[in-house]
Amino acid sequence: MRHTAKLWPLALGFLLAACGGGTPPPPSSITLTVEDPMGSFNAAAYQVGSGSWLPLTLTGATTKTGTFNLNNQTRYGVAVRCSSLVVKVIQATASELPNPKLECISTPSTVPFTVSINVNPSLVASGDSVCVNNSGCVSAGSSVSTTLNLTPGSQDLLLTLVDGGGFVKVAKVLKNVNVASGGNTSVSLASADQLTPVSLSLPTPPAGYTIQGPGAVVFYLSGSGGGGGVNASLTSYRPVSGFAGGDRYAARVAALATNASLSSIQFFTSPPSLGLPTPWPSGSLNVPSQVAHPTVNGLSRNDADLRGYRINLQLTAQLYYTANLTKAWLGSAGSYTLPDLSASGLLGYTAPTSGSGSFRVSAILSSKPLFALDPNNPSTFSTFQPGDYIREAEVDTNSYTVGGGNLTLP
């Protein structure tokens, strides 16, 4: 369980595709921002309403932007190609997402920072480790230090004493640490910081599904967006010493079935009632032809909390295509076709005519408008308060073959 904190940005990363916000009335133009710190951006394109896709010129260095007019339309699309083979598309309405953001491989700038930790000897057992933000772990002792690469600036740090099985024995937050290159801070883990674990009740999975783990991955999130994993067992969490107003916990639980999965992230301050989304009905999705830009029929879920869909096609060493479309953009339509943006005047990639890989369709559900968040800015997660949730119902196949015939999922 020691490395489960890494699941937190991943869990959000695959759900959150853009940032924005804004309030009515909708804007008359759209500005696309592309984060490109590694220089892997290739090209961008846009669509207004149901019109043709057009090339979009972006300017800037590591952060690139480009603007286009809506011409009194409410629906639009934006797309980028990165690292030659990666295509990312967003299709939304201006009122729900006035400022879309996409990223080409993003690596935040970090600086070395040292944390010195004094641990009450009564807390330590053989095989224990001390960690900061679930990383930089070192063997536990009465006095230890660890140097990590952290983003500079004021932030909260999560210190944990972890047993040999990776479960948290003590968790403590160090608030408002000024992280600067070559800097350091000191903290103590005392007996009083070891709080009693709190149990969680897992949801009963639908027929044919099994809880992954089996358990829940539990995270502490400070009000400033920092945090990490705090599992005391597969079905409990260790409360964080120093927990303050604005802080929250989040539990991620997933259930797996053949060619399908369900997952949920629930935010809470007291033990929540964990739930899972409704599965896709058997055979509800249909792909008439397995091509590089397939059509998907059956996108007609009526969940009250449905926010949109994500479609992902990965053809090994040829094309890695992800499309995020909002419920409002799709409207009453139940079908969607991945836009063919391969023309040299658009994104300029080669559309595969053969090969195989994976194909996934996800319904994204939430108590909040997900597309208004920025996955690279954890402070925006403060939008999610206790009781809020993000859920995903996915169906997939690892046997997608270009040139193949009709495909039915799940």
N, C-alpha and C positions, 0 to 999 in steps of 0.2 A: 504493500500500500504506500510505500515511501514516495513513489514517483507519481501518485495519482493527481497531484496538483497540475501536472502537465495536461490532464484531461480537461481542466477548466477552460483555458483559452481555446482548445480544440473544440470542445462542446459548443462554445459560443461562436467560434470562428465559422463552423459550417452552417450555423443558423443565421448569422448576421452578415448581410452582404453589403450594406450601405449605411451612410449616415445622412441625416437631414434634420427634419423637424419643421419649423415654420407653422404659421397659422393662416387660415383663409383670409383674403382671397388667394388663390394659387398664383404663382409668379407667371410672368409673360415670357420668361426665358429660363433655361436650365443650364447650370454649370456643373460639368463633370470634373471631379478631382481624382487623379490617379497618383497613388503613392508609389514611387519607383526608386527606392534608395540603392538598389543594386544595379540599376541601369538595364533592366531586362524588358522594358516597354518597347513594343514594335509599332502598333498602330491603334487607332480608335475610330469608331463610327457611331452614328446616331440615327434615330427614327422619330418622326413626329406623327402622331396619330397612327393610322394604318398605312402611311406612305412608304416610299422606298427608303432603304437605308442609304446614308450618305457619309462620306469621310468627314472626320472631325479632327481639326488641327489642335494639338495641345502644346502649350508653352510652359517652360519652367524646367528646373533641374530635377532634384529628387522628388519634389511635389509638382505635378503637372496639372494644368487646368485648361478647359475648353468650354465655350459657351455657344448655345444655339437658341434660336427663337422658337416658341411654341405655335405662333400664328393662330392663336385662339383655340388651339387643341388642348385637351386635358391629358391625353395618354402619350407616352414617349418610351423610347428604348435607348440604351447606351451599351456599348460593347468595347472591349479592349482585347488585344493579343499581346501576350508576354512570353518571353523565353521561346520564341518561335512557334511552339506547339500548344500553348495554353490560351484558351478563349474563355472570356467571362462576359456574361450578358445580364443586364437588369432591365426589366420592363415593368413600369409602374405608372402611377398618375402623379401629376404635379402637386396636387394638394397633399398627398401622403409622403412624397419624397421630392422636395424641391432642389436638393443638393446631393445627388448621388456620389458615392465614393467607391472606387475599386482599387485594388492594390496588386502590383506586381511584386513578387517576393520581397517581404518587408522584414528587415532586421533592425531593431531599435539600437540607437547608439548607447553604449554602456561605459561605465568607469569602474575601476577597482575600488572596493570599499571593504574594510575589515570590521568584523563584529567580534568583540571579546565577551565571553559568557562564563559566568561563575555559576556552578550548579551545586545545590545542596547534595552532599554525598549520599544522604539517605534516599534520594530519588534514583540513584544510578545503579544499574545491574549490568552484568557482563553482556556484551553484544549491543548495548544501547548506543545511539548516535544523537548528536545535537545538530539541528538543521535550521537554516534561515530561509524563509519562503519556500520550504521543501526542497532546497538545493544547498550546495556548499556543505553537505553533511560531513561531520568529522566524528571520530570515536569520542564518546562521552567521558568526561572527567570533571574533577572539581573546578578546573580552570582551563578553558580551551578557547581557541580563536579560529575564525574562518574568514577567508577573503573571497568575495563574490564579485561578479560583474553586474552592476545594477544601473538602472537609468538614473541620471543625476536629478537632484531636486529634493524637496521635502516630501516624505512619504512614510507610510507605516510599514513596519517589518514584523513578520510572524516568526517567532522562535518556537521550536518544538523539540521535545525530548522524545525520541522514537525508540521502541524496543526492536529486538532482532527480527521480528516478523513484519516490521514496517508500520506498526500501529502506534498512535500518539499516546504517550503517558502524561505529558505536560504540554500545554500550549499557552503562549503569552504574546500579546501584541505590544510592540514598542512604537509609540505614537510620535509622529512629526519628527522623524529622523532626517537631518540634512545630509543627503548623500552627495559627496563631492569626490573627485578623483584623488585617490590616496588617503581619503579620510577614514575615520574610525569612530566607533561608539562602543560602550560597555553596558552590560545588562546582567541581572542575576535571575536565576530560576530558583525560587524558594518553595518550601513545602506548601505554603499557602497558595501558590500558583497552580497546584495540582487539584483541579476541580473534578467532581464526580461525573463519570460518563452519563450521557442521556441516550436512552434507547429510541430507535425508530421502528415503526411498523411498516413493513413492505406491502405494496399493493398485491392483490391476487391477479396474476397475469391471465389473459384470455386463454381459452383452450388452444393447445398447440404451441404456446409460448412458454419460455422458461426464463426466470430472472437471471440476468447476467451476474456472475460473481461468485455465489449468489449474495447480493447485498446492495448497498447504496454507497456511492462515493460522496463524502460530505466535505464541503469547503467552508472556510471562514472568509468573509469579505468585509474589509474595513470600509468605513464611510468614504475614504479617499480612493477606493478601488483596489487596494492591495490585499494580500491574503494568501491562503494555501489550504492544503488538505488537513483535516483534523479527525480522521477516523480513529476511534478507539477500538473498534471491531468492525466486522462487516455490516453490523446492524446498529451501531451506536456511534456517537461523536463525543469528542472531548471539548467541553466549553472552554472558551478562550479567556484567560485572565487578562483583565484590562478592557474587556468588551464594553463599548460605549455607544451613545446615541448615534444613529446612522449606520452602525455596523449590522451585518446580517450573516446568516448562514445560508447555504444552498446545498441541496441534496440532489444528486443525479442518479436515477435508477433506469435500467434498461431491461427489456425482455426480448429474447431472440426466438425466431422460428425459422423454418426453411424458407429462404429467399425473402425474409421480411424481418423487421425489427421495430420496436417501439421504445421511445426514450422520453424522459421528462426531467427538467430541472425545476425544482421547487424552492422558492426563497422563503426564509422563515427566521423568527427569533425564538419561538418555542416550537416543540415538536409538531411537524406538519402532518396533514393527511396526504400521503403520497399517492399520486394517481398516474395512470398511463392513458394515452390517447386511444381512440377506437381504431382497431386494425382496418386496413383496406379489405373489403370483401373479396373473397376468392374470385379470380378472373375479372376483376373490375377494370383493369387497365389493359389496353390493347395497342400494340404497335403493328400497323399493317405491313410494314416493310422495314427490315433492318438495314438502314442506310446510314451515311455519315451525318445526315440531318433529319432524323426520324420525326414522324408525327405520333403524338401520344393521345389516345382517346380515353375518356373516362375521368377527366379532371373535373368532377362534379360533386365533390364532397359538400355536405351541407352543415358541417360543424359550425356552431355559433361563433367559436373563437378561431376559425380558420383565417390565417393571415396571407397565405400564398403557397406556392409550390416551388420546389427546386428539382431540376432535372440535370443529371450528370451522366455524361458519356465519356468513357476513357478507352481509347484505342491505343494500345501500347506502342510507344515511340512514333505515333502518327498524329494523334489529336486528343487533347484533354479539355473537354467542353462542359461548362457549367452555366446553366441559365436559371435566374431567380425571377419569378413573376408574381406580382401581387394579385390578391383576389379581386381588387378593384380593377386592375388592368385587364384581367381575363373576363370579368363580367359574367354574363350568362353562358359564354362559350364553354364547351366541355372538352375541346381539343386544342392542342398546341403543337406547333412545329418549330424545332430548333432553327433559327434563322441561318440561312446559308450566306456567310459573310466572307467567303473564300476569294472573291474577286480581287484582282490586284489593286483596284482603286478603293477597296474597303480594308479588310484586315489582311488579305494577301497570303492566306495559308493554303496548303494543298488538301483538298477534301479526299479522304481515303476512299478507294473503290474496293478494297479488300481488307482482310485483317480481322482480329477479334479482340474482345476486351470485356468491360463491365458496363452495365447500364442501370441507373438508379432513379427512382422517382420518390420524392418526399412531400408529404403534406406538412406544413409548418403551422402550428397552432400556439396561441399565446394570449395571456390576459392583457398584453400591451402591444402597441404597433412596433414590431421588431425592426422594420426598415428605417426607423428613425434613430437607430443606434450606430455607433462607430466601434467596430471590433478592435480597433487599435487604441481606443481611448477608454480605459476601464472606468473612468469617472462617470461615463454615460450610463453605466450599469446601475447607478444609484436610482435610475428611473424605476427599477424593479424593487418593490417594497415587499415586506412579509405578506405572504398569500399569493403573490404573483408567480407565474410559471411560464416556461417555454417547453413545448412538446413537439415531438416529431414522429410521424408514422411513415416508415420507409419500406419500399419493396425493391428488390434488386435481382439481377442475374449476372453471373460471371461468365456467361456463355453467349454473349452478344456477338453475332457474326455479320459483318458487312457483306451484303449479297444474300443474306438469309431471308426467309419468308416471315409470315405472321408470327408475332410473339405476344403471349398473354401473361400478365402478372397479376397477383402473385401466384 
